[in-house]
């Protein structure tokens, strides 16, 4: 796995990495970073020592730890509040909050989806944000005899988060998926977008 792959996985899994950075004003400094996005050979990440978002050159990054465990001490807002037994317990505690954001909430045992509605109250069929549990992946291939075959594999990361304008991401743990799901629901909140539009019209 390349450094780029490790950084991308850290973004998808919302984990913190311990790295040695051979650049900047203090080359060789060991620090913890929380990767945000990758572009043009650079990565935007929150440096936990200063709690500031910085840009790092990927070629100057050395990964110091293979465990990549999340350090929850750096940010007082990052608490173990995303510990739910299943999707049902999560939605029971948070459904009202999503509705206050302007979302129509659909949920089942293995999926949650957030939908916008038209002014007449009709609900859009396609979700803006969704969280689903997909335990298996199905792969189709042609064997040596030319027959179509299907192979079922168990996913290592069965929790799938998708949202408009967001690259679909898979997670091994429900709490990580819920954290990203909430981030996207906040960012795309219909009430937030409506308020921003009203402010722009008054300028």
N, C-alpha and C positions, 0 to 999 in steps of 0.2 A: 504494500500500500504506500503510495507516494505521500509527501507532505500535503500536496493539494487535496488528495483524497481524505486524509485525516482531518484537515480543516473543514472540508465540505461536510463530512460526517458530523463534526462538532457543531456546525450550524444546524443541521437537520435534527440532531439530538439535543440541542441547547445545553451542551456541556462546556465545562471550563478546561482549558489546556494549560499545562505548565511548559513554557518554552524558553529557549535562550535566543535572544535577538541580537544578531551580529550587525546592527546598524544603529542609527539614531545618535544621540549625544553621548550615550554610554554603551558602546558595543560590548556584547557578551553578558549583558544583564539578564538574569533569570527572572521571569515574571509570569503571572497568570493572566490569561486573556480569555474573553468570552467572544468567540467569532460571530460576526453579524452577516457579512456578505463578501463575496470575492469578485474582483473585476480587474482586468488588465494586469495580471501578475501581482496584484496587491490585495490585502485583506483588511477590511474594516472590522475592528474588534474593540470591545471595552477592556481597558487595562484595569485590572482589579485593584492594583496598588493606589491608583489615582482616581478610580471610578470615572475615567474620562474615555470617550470614544476616540481611537487613534487609527491611523493607517500604517500598516506594516508591509514591507516588501517580502513576498513569500520566499524568494531565493535566499533571504538572510535569516530565515527562521529555522531553528533546530528544535525538534520535539524532545523534551526531557523526560516525559513520563508516558508509559504505555497504558496506564490505568485510566487516565483522563477522567478522574472523578470530579463531581461538582463540589465546589467549595461554597457552602451556603452562608458563610460568615461575612463575606465581603459586602453583601447588600442586605440591609435590614428588611427590605420589601420582599426578598426571595426567601420564603419560608416553606416548610413542608405542609402547605395548605392544599396541595393537589394530590392528597392521598385518598383516593376513592376506591371502594371495592369493585365497582362496576359502573357502567354508564348510567344505570338507573339511579343510583345514589347520587351521582354527580348532577343529573338533570333535576332531581327532586330539590336539591339545595340551590340551584342556580337558574331555574326556568324563569322565575319572576324577574330576575336581573336582566336576562336576555330580552324579555318582553318590554322592559322599561327602555331598552336601547332601540326599540322599534322593530324587533325581529318577531316573525312568526316561527314558532319552534315545532319541528317534527322530530319524534324520537321513537326508537324501538329498542329491543334488547341489544342490538349490535350496531346501532347507528344514531347519530344526532345530526340534524341539518337545520340551518337557519335561512329563512326566506324573507325577502322584501315583499311588500304589497303595493298595489296601485292605489291611487287616491280613492277609487271606488271600493276599496277593501279587498279586491280580488288578489289572491296570493300567487306570486310567481311560482311556476312549477319547478324551475331549476334553482338549487340552493346557491347562496353566495359563499357560505362556509359549511363544511361538513367534517364530521369525525366518524369513521367507520372501523369496525373490527373485521378483518379478513384473515382468517386463520390459515387458509390454504391458497396457493397459487397454482394455476393449471397451465401446463405447457404442452403445446402440440408440436409434433415432429413426424417426419417420414422415416420409417425404419429401412433396413437394407433390402427388404422385399417390396418396398414401395407403398407400404400400408400406412395410413394415417393413425398415429398413436397419441394417446393423452397420458401425461405423467402428472401426478399430484404431489406437490411438495408443501411441507409446512413452512410458513413464513417465519423468519427470525424476528422480523419487525411487523407484527400484524396490525398495529394501530396506524391508520392512514388519515392524515389531515390534508384537506384541499380547500382552496379559497380563490376567489377571483384575483388575478394579478399576483398569485403566490404559487411558486413551484411546489407541486404535491410532495409531501414528505412522509416517511414511514418511521415509526418508533417502536422500540421493543417494550417500553413501559408506558402504561396508561397515563401516569401523572405527567410525563413529558409531553405526551400528545395533547392532554388537556391544557397544559400551559400554553402551547402554541395555538390551540383552538381558541382560547380566550383572547390571546393577542390579536388574532385575525378578526374575531367578532368585535372587539373594541375598535380596531382600525377601520372596519367597514360598516360600523353601526349606522343604520338608516337615519337615526335622529342626529348623529354627529354630522353626517354629510348634509342633512337638511339645514342644520344650524349654520354650517360653513357657507352654504349657498345663500342663505339669507343675509349673512354678514357681507358677502361679496356684492350682493345687489344694492346694499345701502351705501357702498363706498362711492 
